[in-house]
Amino acid sequence: MFKPIVLASLLLTAAAQAADTGAYAGLALHRPTIELDAGPVEVNWNLSSFSVLGGYQFHQNFALEGRIAVGANDDKVGEQGDSLTVGIDRSYALFAKASYPLADDVAVYGLAGYDYTKFNADAVVDGKAENVDSSENGLAYGVGFQYAVNDKLDVALEYLVRPDIEDEELKASNRGFGLTASFKF
C-alpha cells in the first residue's frame, strides 16, 4: 500500500513542478467488471478502483499519461462453503492518448498502452480457504468523451479494456467505465 502512495506523490509532484501548460494531473474512478466465461457458467465481479493520473500534452491531439490505481472494493460470488472473492490490489498504466476536438469544449479520445494489474483473490472450496492472487500485464486500450469545464479543468467518461486474466483453468475479461477529472497546470 505504501509503494503506490509514494509513486502517486512523486507523479503529482513532478506534474506540479512542470509549469508548462502541457502538464496535467487528476483523479479517476473506474468500475471494471471481471467476466469469467467457463463453459456453461458465466460469472461477473463488479469492482471499483481509484486512480491518480498525470500526463503531458505534447500537441493538441497527443499526450502521454501515467496512472496508478488501488482497488476500492472486492466482490464475492458463491456461498459460505464455496466462494471466490476478487478485488484489485493495485494497477500501473502508461498510455499514449490521441484526442480529436468536436467543439471548443468537447473532445473524444483514444488510449493505448501498457497496464499491470495485481488482483486479490480468495477462494473457499469445501470450507477450506485458499489465496489465489494473480497479476496480468499487457496491452490496454480505451475510448473517452471529454468536456472542458474551464481552461484548467477537464472531466471525462471513458471505457477501458485491460489485459485478460488467464491461467490454466480460466480466462476472464477486465473492462469497464470510468470518470476522470484532470487539472491543467
Secondary structure, DSSP 8 states (H G I E B T S, - for coil): -HHHHHHHHHHHHHHHH--STTEEEEEEEEEEEEEEEETTEEEEEE-EEEEEEEEEEEETTEEEEEEEEEEEEEEEEE-SSSEEEEEEEEEEEEEEEEEEESSSSEEEEEEEEEEEEEEEEEEEETTEEEE--EEEEEEEEEEEEEEESSSSEEEEEEEEEEEEEE-SS-EEEEEEEEEEEEEE-
